[in-house]
Amino acid sequence: MVDHQSNNTILITGGAGFIGSNFIPYFLDKNPNIKVVNLDVLTYAGDLGNLKEVEKHPNYTFIKGDICDNLLVKHLFEEYNITGVINFAAESHVDNSINSPRQFIKTNIEGTFNLLENARIFWNGKNNKFHHISTDEVYGSLGENGFFTEESNYQPNSPYSASKASSDFLVRSYYHTYGMTVVTSNCSNNYGPKQHDEKLIPTIIRSAINGIKIPIYGNGKNIRDWLFVNDHCTGINSIYHKGKAGETYLLGGNNEYDNLTIATKICEVLDLKIPKKMGSYKNQIELVEDRLGHDFRYAIDASKVSKELSWKANESFDSGLEKTVDWYLNKYQL
Ligand SMILES: NC(=O)c1ccc[n+]([C@@H]2O[C@H](COP(=O)([O-])OP(=O)(O)OC[C@H]3O[C@@H](n4cnc5c(N)ncnc54)[C@H](O)[C@@H]3O)[C@@H](O)[C@H]2O)c1
């Protein structure tokens, strides 16, 4: 349990989600003088089971609650004397945003606004950091060539990316209007342990081992850059501590693959680890009707964060994928 009124306590939101639950143990380990209050409402995507290793950590407290709840957020700032924020909390699944966008607008836009506004009022001009976690999807879709940079135009195409873009603009406005010390990081697709089953890589692994079709949207040629979640965590830690106020930093893994290649690679790992009696898991891959408004390609030029903060992604895609597969096989007790 965090001591009340400790002089360096940060509020991490959405810490029970995929990236947050990888980040919190790493952050507590790297920053023994900083206490963490994790505010998470525990939607279907939040899982406290992924935070078992820090449950009893002396610098860690969990609060179940909604980032949109003004009174609760105000109370937490005052009660714990919050001196920094890292905002992971979001509705994060693009498919869900297409089917039911309302909650994306509420959490991603109104929730971020509520955090910013409480930080502004409580900090009252103090130089405390507000770090907003965002996505490369705000930049829209690339063609065959080129990369997103911090100068790329915002062109969000899904309700998810539009809601994240809106929240990024709110964060930006709190720097330009109120002089608040804000930073935003926009990263590419994360992969690794603890990701919710609904996402692409866990879906491929689960479908393969359950002997059912491995569904891949459209012609399977849509390309994403993949960032191992541990590399994302080191990037966030650097940006939280060293990022300049008002700046945006792009984080990427330099691993561009199309979805068919991802599915094929995972099947090859599974073929070695738990071979089928006959044939390859690859035979289960099936193309299915494409997602609406499916962006063709995302790719990131991460040279700014590399030059200014000496960050780079360390994990190779093959070793990261193997670690990910191992984690799910362990989860499914295989
Ligand atoms: N996963 C990726 O590949 C990826 C890529 C780029 C950016 N991001 C961004 O990183 C952040 C974290 O992503 P993730 O993959 O860990 O998401 P996730 O869906 O796994 O986790 C989101 C967490 O936020 C919590 N949450 C949702 N609504 C809330 C609310 N109103 N109040 C408090 N908590 C709430 C959920 O319970 C969950 O624990 C998000 O902001 C997302 O947009 C993710």
The ligand as an ORCA input file, in Angstrom:
! r2SCAN-3c Opt
* xyz 0 1
  N      -1.559     -2.684    -27.770
  C      -1.042     -1.993    -28.781
  O      -0.546     -2.579    -29.750
  C      -1.036     -0.483    -28.757
  C      -0.400      0.185    -29.807
  C      -0.367      1.570    -29.771
  C      -0.939      2.263    -28.727
  N      -1.569      1.593    -27.715
  C      -2.168      2.368    -26.626
  O      -1.559      1.923    -25.411
  C      -2.507      2.001    -24.348
  C      -2.591      0.652    -23.667
  O      -2.967     -0.326    -24.639
  P      -3.221     -1.840    -24.224
  O      -2.980     -2.660    -25.425
  O      -2.520     -2.151    -22.963
  O      -4.793     -1.794    -23.963
  P      -5.707     -2.839    -23.200
  O      -7.034     -2.789    -23.864
  O      -5.013     -4.152    -23.066
  O      -5.827     -2.241    -21.729
  C      -6.559     -1.077    -21.446
  C      -6.730     -0.994    -19.940
  O      -7.445      0.212    -19.656
  C      -8.483     -0.074    -18.740
  N      -9.569      0.883    -18.940
  C     -10.388      0.967    -20.019
  N     -11.281      1.968    -19.838
  C     -10.984      2.539    -18.632
  C     -11.527      3.610    -17.896
  N     -12.583      4.305    -18.367
  N     -11.003      3.923    -16.697
  C      -9.947      3.219    -16.212
  N      -9.385      2.172    -16.859
  C      -9.898      1.839    -18.056
  C      -8.894     -1.511    -19.040
  O      -9.550     -2.112    -17.937
  C      -7.542     -2.157    -19.358
  O      -6.939     -2.643    -18.191
  C      -3.815      2.457    -24.968
  O      -3.947      3.837    -24.739
  C      -3.646      2.164    -26.451
  O      -4.388      3.076    -27.231
  C      -1.626      0.230    -27.724
*
